Amino acid sequence: MGNDNPHYARGTAAGSKGHSAEAKANSEAAASEVTKDLGRRHKQVVEAFETYGVSGEIPETIANDLDLPVHVVRPRCGELRKRGLLYEVGKRPGLMGCNVMAYSTIKPDEAA
């Protein structure tokens, strides 16, 4: 059964639109536009992780600390990791029982 919502017509909904070179280029361009507007949220997430020091924490805990939905915090973690502002420090049990990545603002080899 199709969705009659015009927002979803012809691939206009947010998200990946395929694996072609053109689709990837469009996704990268869109992502760079989005990150221009996320400076405040990025800063907020980094500051929340700083309080956990070298041991770091999982995005669910940070979302709870900031009173934000986890779907707002988790993508920021990936973006901040790519920018070198967060570092993966291992997996821990998440709220749903699955292991999820924990992040820290301190690079693991600098902590030693």
C-alpha positions as CSV (number, residue, x, y, z in Angstrom):
1,M,0.0,0.0,0.0
2,G,1.5,3.4,-1.0
3,N,1.7,6.5,1.0
4,D,-0.4,9.3,-0.5
5,N,1.4,12.0,1.5
6,P,3.0,14.3,-1.2
7,H,6.0,14.8,1.0
8,Y,7.1,11.2,0.3
9,A,6.4,11.3,-3.4
10,R,9.2,10.8,-5.9
11,G,11.8,10.3,-3.1
12,T,11.4,13.7,-1.5
13,A,11.5,12.4,2.1
14,A,14.6,12.9,4.2
15,G,17.2,10.2,4.2
16,S,19.3,8.1,1.8
17,K,18.1,8.1,-1.8
18,G,20.3,5.3,-3.1
19,H,23.9,4.3,-3.8
20,S,24.6,6.1,-7.1
21,A,27.4,8.7,-7.3
22,E,24.8,11.4,-7.8
23,A,22.8,10.3,-4.7
24,K,25.9,10.2,-2.6
25,A,27.0,13.6,-3.7
26,N,23.5,15.0,-2.9
27,S,23.6,13.4,0.5
28,E,27.0,14.8,1.3
29,A,25.9,18.3,0.1
30,A,22.7,18.1,2.2
31,A,24.7,16.8,5.3
32,S,27.1,19.7,5.0
33,E,24.2,22.2,4.9
34,V,22.6,20.5,7.9
35,T,25.7,20.6,10.0
36,K,26.0,24.4,9.6
37,D,22.9,24.7,11.7
38,L,24.0,22.2,14.4
39,G,26.7,24.2,16.1
40,R,24.7,24.8,19.3
41,R,23.6,21.2,19.6
42,H,27.1,19.9,18.9
43,K,28.5,22.1,21.7
44,Q,25.8,20.9,24.0
45,V,26.5,17.3,23.4
46,V,30.3,17.7,23.8
47,E,29.9,19.5,27.1
48,A,27.7,16.7,28.4
49,F,30.3,14.1,27.5
50,E,33.0,16.1,29.1
51,T,31.5,15.6,32.5
52,Y,32.1,11.8,32.2
53,G,35.9,12.1,31.6
54,V,38.0,9.3,30.2
55,S,35.5,6.6,30.9
56,G,32.9,8.3,28.7
57,E,29.3,7.4,28.4
58,I,26.6,6.1,26.0
59,P,24.4,8.4,24.0
60,E,21.3,7.3,25.9
61,T,22.7,8.6,29.2
62,I,23.6,11.9,27.5
63,A,20.2,12.2,26.0
64,N,18.7,11.7,29.5
65,D,21.1,14.3,31.0
66,L,20.1,16.9,28.3
67,D,16.4,15.9,28.4
68,L,16.5,15.2,24.6
69,P,15.4,12.2,22.6
70,V,18.2,9.8,21.9
71,H,17.5,10.1,18.2
72,V,18.8,13.7,18.5
73,V,21.9,12.9,20.4
74,R,23.1,9.7,18.6
75,P,23.7,11.3,15.2
76,R,25.6,14.1,16.8
77,C,27.9,11.5,18.4
78,G,28.8,10.2,14.9
79,E,29.3,13.7,13.5
80,L,31.5,14.7,16.5
81,R,33.5,11.5,16.2
82,K,34.2,12.3,12.5
83,R,35.4,15.8,13.5
84,G,37.7,14.4,16.2
85,L,35.8,15.8,19.1
86,L,34.5,12.5,20.5
87,Y,36.3,9.1,20.6
88,E,34.9,5.6,20.8
89,V,35.8,4.0,24.1
90,G,34.1,0.6,23.8
91,K,30.6,-0.8,24.0
92,R,28.3,-1.0,26.9
93,P,24.8,-2.2,27.6
94,G,22.2,0.3,26.4
95,L,18.8,0.9,27.8
96,M,17.3,-1.8,25.5
97,G,19.9,-4.4,26.6
98,C,22.0,-4.3,23.4
99,N,25.6,-3.1,23.5
100,V,26.0,0.4,22.2
101,M,29.1,2.5,21.6
102,A,30.3,4.7,24.4
103,Y,32.1,8.0,23.6
104,S,34.5,10.2,25.5
105,T,36.0,13.6,24.8
106,I,39.4,12.2,25.8
107,K,41.3,10.1,23.2
108,P,41.9,6.7,24.7
109,D,45.7,6.6,24.1
110,E,46.0,10.0,25.7
111,A,44.3,8.8,28.8
112,A,47.1,6.2,29.6
